[in-house]
Structure formats: C-alpha cells, structure tokens
Amino acid sequence: MQIIPIRDLKDTTEIERRCAEENGPVYITKNGYGRLVVMDIEYYERTMRKMYEAKSVLEGLKDVKEGRTIDGDTALRGIRSKYGI
C-alpha cells in the first residue's frame, strides 16, 4: 500500500508510476490524515466490475429468499418461446 503526502501530487508522473507498480490505489494524506485515493483506470474498472458482480449476487440471493424464482424447465420454456428457439 502506497501512502504519500498531498504535497507530492505535483509530480504526476511519479504518482502514475506508483499506481502502475502497486497495481492498486495510492492513498494521499493531508496533515497525517487520509484525504484522497488515486488509482490506475484498469484497477478502478476491475474493482467496479467486482462490485457490480457482488451486487448482482446479493440481488439474486434476495430473490431466492423472497421466493421470486422459477424452476429451470419453466425458465427454459419461457426463453425458447420468447426467442423462437
């Protein structure tokens, strides 16, 4: 984990290098306290994708818990009917 003071934000090339090396976020502090997070776009997209997937799983589990499910045969018949398969 990289932690740097806010005054070091002036050197954007160095910040970019640190993000690439760390393959994760770089934490920026101000007066010793966390203030900002800077990260490589690929790391950000990967993190957001994981969050979306986790949200989808949680929604699916909620559907199961609340009884909003159908059996596989019924689902396949509906799909086949809808798409003419």
Short mmCIF file of the C-alpha atoms (twelve columns), coordinates in Angstrom:
data_MODEL
# 
_entry.id   MODEL 
# 
loop_
_atom_site.group_PDB 
_atom_site.id 
_atom_site.type_symbol 
_atom_site.label_atom_id 
_atom_site.label_alt_id 
_atom_site.label_comp_id 
_atom_site.label_asym_id 
_atom_site.label_seq_id 
_atom_site.Cartn_x 
_atom_site.Cartn_y 
_atom_site.Cartn_z 
_atom_site.pdbx_PDB_model_num 
ATOM 1  C CA . MET A 1  0.000   0.000   0.000   1 
ATOM 2  C CA . GLN A 2  1.376   3.353   -1.039  1 
ATOM 3  C CA . ILE A 3  0.747   6.381   1.177   1 
ATOM 4  C CA . ILE A 4  2.059   9.791   0.180   1 
ATOM 5  C CA . PRO A 5  1.555   13.354  1.407   1 
ATOM 6  C CA . ILE A 6  -0.634  15.694  -0.632  1 
ATOM 7  C CA . ARG A 7  2.356   17.908  -1.500  1 
ATOM 8  C CA . ASP A 8  3.697   15.040  -3.645  1 
ATOM 9  C CA . LEU A 9  0.714   15.296  -6.016  1 
ATOM 10 C CA . LYS A 10 2.692   17.839  -8.037  1 
ATOM 11 C CA . ASP A 11 4.745   15.022  -9.554  1 
ATOM 12 C CA . THR A 12 2.004   13.382  -11.628 1 
ATOM 13 C CA . THR A 13 4.441   11.142  -13.486 1 
ATOM 14 C CA . GLU A 14 5.639   9.673   -10.194 1 
ATOM 15 C CA . ILE A 15 2.058   9.178   -8.974  1 
ATOM 16 C CA . GLU A 16 1.192   7.370   -12.217 1 
ATOM 17 C CA . ARG A 17 4.280   5.156   -11.847 1 
ATOM 18 C CA . ARG A 18 3.359   4.288   -8.257  1 
ATOM 19 C CA . CYS A 19 -0.198  3.372   -9.265  1 
ATOM 20 C CA . ALA A 20 1.117   1.099   -12.011 1 
ATOM 21 C CA . GLU A 21 3.709   -0.534  -9.730  1 
ATOM 22 C CA . GLU A 22 1.297   -1.025  -6.856  1 
ATOM 23 C CA . ASN A 23 -1.489  -2.264  -9.156  1 
ATOM 24 C CA . GLY A 24 -3.786  -0.691  -6.623  1 
ATOM 25 C CA . PRO A 25 -4.666  2.618   -5.038  1 
ATOM 26 C CA . VAL A 26 -2.249  5.236   -3.762  1 
ATOM 27 C CA . TYR A 27 -3.525  6.945   -0.615  1 
ATOM 28 C CA . ILE A 28 -2.963  10.682  -0.271  1 
ATOM 29 C CA . THR A 29 -2.729  12.227  3.182   1 
ATOM 30 C CA . LYS A 30 -3.101  15.792  4.393   1 
ATOM 31 C CA . ASN A 31 -1.715  16.639  7.823   1 
ATOM 32 C CA . GLY A 32 -1.340  12.916  8.502   1 
ATOM 33 C CA . TYR A 33 -4.965  12.020  7.724   1 
ATOM 34 C CA . GLY A 34 -6.352  10.204  4.693   1 
ATOM 35 C CA . ARG A 35 -7.714  12.677  2.156   1 
ATOM 36 C CA . LEU A 36 -7.721  11.198  -1.367  1 
ATOM 37 C CA . VAL A 37 -7.211  7.969   -3.263  1 
ATOM 38 C CA . VAL A 38 -5.620  7.829   -6.715  1 
ATOM 39 C CA . MET A 39 -5.692  4.663   -8.799  1 
ATOM 40 C CA . ASP A 40 -4.940  3.330   -12.238 1 
ATOM 41 C CA . ILE A 41 -8.013  3.162   -14.506 1 
ATOM 42 C CA . GLU A 42 -7.599  -0.600  -15.003 1 
ATOM 43 C CA . TYR A 43 -7.617  -1.157  -11.239 1 
ATOM 44 C CA . TYR A 44 -10.676 1.080   -10.927 1 
ATOM 45 C CA . GLU A 45 -12.561 -0.778  -13.682 1 
ATOM 46 C CA . ARG A 46 -11.645 -4.167  -12.178 1 
ATOM 47 C CA . THR A 47 -12.837 -3.021  -8.749  1 
ATOM 48 C CA . MET A 48 -16.100 -1.626  -10.132 1 
ATOM 49 C CA . ARG A 49 -16.719 -4.875  -12.051 1 
ATOM 50 C CA . LYS A 50 -16.273 -6.878  -8.828  1 
ATOM 51 C CA . MET A 51 -18.671 -4.568  -7.015  1 
ATOM 52 C CA . TYR A 52 -21.273 -4.946  -9.780  1 
ATOM 53 C CA . GLU A 53 -20.919 -8.738  -9.674  1 
ATOM 54 C CA . ALA A 54 -21.260 -8.792  -5.880  1 
ATOM 55 C CA . LYS A 55 -24.364 -6.598  -6.102  1 
ATOM 56 C CA . SER A 56 -25.884 -8.957  -8.672  1 
ATOM 57 C CA . VAL A 57 -25.228 -11.978 -6.443  1 
ATOM 58 C CA . LEU A 58 -26.792 -10.221 -3.455  1 
ATOM 59 C CA . GLU A 59 -29.866 -9.311  -5.528  1 
ATOM 60 C CA . GLY A 60 -30.155 -12.939 -6.652  1 
ATOM 61 C CA . LEU A 61 -29.913 -14.192 -3.087  1 
ATOM 62 C CA . LYS A 62 -32.621 -11.729 -2.072  1 
ATOM 63 C CA . ASP A 63 -34.845 -13.051 -4.880  1 
ATOM 64 C CA . VAL A 64 -34.335 -16.613 -3.627  1 
ATOM 65 C CA . LYS A 65 -35.069 -15.601 -0.045  1 
ATOM 66 C CA . GLU A 66 -38.261 -13.806 -1.102  1 
ATOM 67 C CA . GLY A 67 -39.431 -16.660 -3.323  1 
ATOM 68 C CA . ARG A 68 -39.045 -14.855 -6.653  1 
ATOM 69 C CA . THR A 69 -37.704 -17.881 -8.522  1 
ATOM 70 C CA . ILE A 70 -38.910 -20.413 -11.070 1 
ATOM 71 C CA . ASP A 71 -37.610 -23.873 -11.856 1 
ATOM 72 C CA . GLY A 72 -35.147 -24.415 -14.704 1 
ATOM 73 C CA . ASP A 73 -37.557 -26.169 -17.081 1 
ATOM 74 C CA . THR A 74 -40.076 -23.334 -16.825 1 
ATOM 75 C CA . ALA A 75 -37.354 -20.736 -17.366 1 
ATOM 76 C CA . LEU A 76 -36.010 -22.543 -20.454 1 
ATOM 77 C CA . ARG A 77 -39.504 -22.917 -21.937 1 
ATOM 78 C CA . GLY A 78 -40.064 -19.195 -21.472 1 
ATOM 79 C CA . ILE A 79 -36.768 -18.320 -23.138 1 
ATOM 80 C CA . ARG A 80 -37.371 -20.713 -26.026 1 
ATOM 81 C CA . SER A 81 -40.869 -19.344 -26.540 1 
ATOM 82 C CA . LYS A 82 -39.711 -15.726 -26.369 1 
ATOM 83 C CA . TYR A 83 -36.856 -16.207 -28.870 1 
ATOM 84 C CA . GLY A 84 -38.412 -18.904 -31.060 1 
ATOM 85 C CA . ILE A 85 -35.726 -21.458 -30.290 1 
# 
